Amino acid sequence: MLKNTNKKKYQLYLASGIGLWRDFFKPQYSKYFNKKIDLFEPGTLGGPEDHRFMPIGIACYDLDKINHSDALLVYMKKYKPIDGAPTGTDSTWECGYGISRGKPVIMLIEDEEHLDYYSVQWMVSFSINAILTTNKKIAEICRNHPKFVHATIIFAETGEQIERRIIEYLDNYYRSIYSRSGVINYQVDEQARKIFSAKNLSKNVFTVADPDQQVSDFLAPLDKLKFDHDRDSLKVCETERKISHYLKDKLTLKQLDQALAAVVKDWDQPADKIIDCLRHSILPPFARVNGRHSGVKKTRPELFFELYDLVTHHLILEQRFIKSPTFPFDLGAIIELYNWMNTYALDDVFDNSQFRQKEPTVWKKFTRRDAIFTGLVGHLLTLKYLLLITEEKPELGQKLAKTMNDYNLMMYQGQVLDLTLTFDSLEKKKLLEKMDSNSICQLYSQRIYGICGGFYEAIGELAASAGNKEEQILNAKEIDRISPLVGMYYGLIQMVRNDLGDYIIVEEESGMSKGMKGVSHSDISEGKVDLAFLAALHSKCLSPKEKNFLLNSLNNKNLSQDDKVEINRLLWQSGAIDLTLEFIINLINHVKDNLLSVYQETPTRTKWMFSLVDITKEILIPFKRQAFKNNWPQYQFDHQLLDNISEYIFSFDQLDRSARLSIFNEQN
């Protein structure tokens, strides 16, 4: 079949009254279209100008054209319709319908009177994506107009340039749909390399402050740790919690410098080595990648940016708390600093993990003690940087630092739970075998909340606090409640999915990533259990011998390829893989139906959050391929177990942070 070389790049729908189109648009603008862009002009259908006699078929045809368009071009202004109806009624409905379908909307504006007309159409002005004009003065006014601060200005010097300018705009618009994550990553990387250069790290770590004696006292139990037992890891967690608790009412630059001085003194290493440790901890996320706009995907800064953008997007610069255009990327970089310099540096010691993103972990390259002190500095530096980037608004800096410090206090409670649910001894495995499925699923839920969901919840709180939402939305208090929950669920979705992805045998799936630790089944070999494993272990479809194999695989550092395949067979056959995927889908739908709908935004804005949280079923493909190759049967999973864990997680909506870990506290 011959390729249709006449097909235009984009399909546009003209939303305009028939009289307006006939008297103004057609003689002035129609001649500039349908060379490189297909513009559908409803007036060409020949319907009656008096809409009272409009055939229903034309309305249906118009709707179909909107549905299949790439964008709407809107041309509305004051005029006198024949039927005496309010001006632009049909055009407004067309425009609103297109917006609800997530179509980019481009307004054509000719002069200042035309601009005034649009500026009072507040539901439309709130929702448009771009303004097209051939009037240079209008282009300049729109760039600083408070009603159109969020709109892209498309300026064509002549009518002949209109199509080319629209194509350039739509190219960027549709490219951003797919590369938005990369753009955020790139901007965060650029700021991180400036903020966390060796020179700036030295300036902010090595202060002239006197060491804080109380912080020094907290560090004393860390001097002789060998990490040959969980109790050493627990001492680190307790130290972090003590520092967080101590700093709750002392979040000032002076106090943080004194705390840093205490840690540096007790670390007792040359300055160059300390900086090397700190720099190495953040090497993977911020390393330059040749030929690409982004390196390591940064889900945490991306989540922050999207939630911050939802409550800040329409604000002019003067209404924002922090006016620096790099602020959301600076804060995203600080979030990533904490994640790598504190969380991963310490967690890798606890889990004995040797690699992250193909780089040796901090303890592997240096020592376990160096990794522990890297983590302590990462905690304090995070708080200090939050104060530094908000110096023009110190009360905001205090609020953001408090959020992160409170999270640190809670997170190292979750780390204790993570250690508790690491089944690295025969005694622990027997306990796991005896526990009923509901109890173990509750503990698993609290674990993933404590070590992941809580972090993303804090990011949601940072986003709600950092954006001046009171200027933009009416339900600001509700957003304070919802944003942390959206963050929490996003973190849980990511972790459950990553847990499932850990079972993908990458040697058989060349296109799949090996994950952060570079090998499949790493959680099993570390003695960690996840939802799929728990569902299989309590399945009525597996024999005692098969369940015993699963238990013996926990904490097996020498899992063979055959062992990994057998684990996957049992997960597949029991229906545990499908159960886990259904659980993820339940979480996604809960966020979409009950949380994201609270934001007072248009679909063209909330779609970024929808696409961010919407994890597809593609992760199931390698498991299906493996099952088909090996001719594995599959049984139905326990729907009651799925309902129980979904109901338990959804109850988190009504609990505060401490209550979400209450069962662990009681049993601990």
Secondary structure, DSSP 8 states (H G I E B T S, - for coil): ----TT--SEEEEEE--HHHIIIIIHHHTGGGSSSSEEEE-GGGG---SSGGG--HHHHHHHHHHHHT-SEEEE-------TT---TTHHHHHHHHHHHHTT--EEEE--SHHHHHHHHT-HHHHTT--EEEES-HHHHHHHHT-GGGTTSEEEE-SSGGGHHHHHHHHHHHHHHHHHHHHHHHHHHHHHHHHHHT-HHHHHHHHS-SS---HHHHHHHGGGTT---SSHHHHHHHHHHHHHHHHHHTT--SHHHHHHHHHHHHHHH---HHHHHHHHHHHTHHHH---TT-S-SS--HHHHHHHHHHHHTTTT--GGGSSS--TTHHHHHHHHHHHIIIIIIIHHHHHHHT--EETTEE-HHHHS-HHHHHHHHHHHHHHHHHHHHHTTTTSHHHHHHHHHHHHHHHHHHHHHHHHHHHTB--SHHHHHHHHHS-HHHHHHHHHHHHIIIIIHHHHHHHHHHHHHS-GGGT-S-HHHHHHHHHHHHHHHHHHHHHHHHHHTT--TTT-TTS--TTTTSTTHHHHTTB--HHHHHHHT-TTS-HHHHHHHHHHTT-TT--HHHHHHHHHHHHHTTHHHHHHHHHHHHHHHHHHHTGGGS---HHHHHHHHHHH---GGGGHHHHHHHHHHT-------HHHHHHHHHHHHGGGGS-HHHHTHHHHHH-
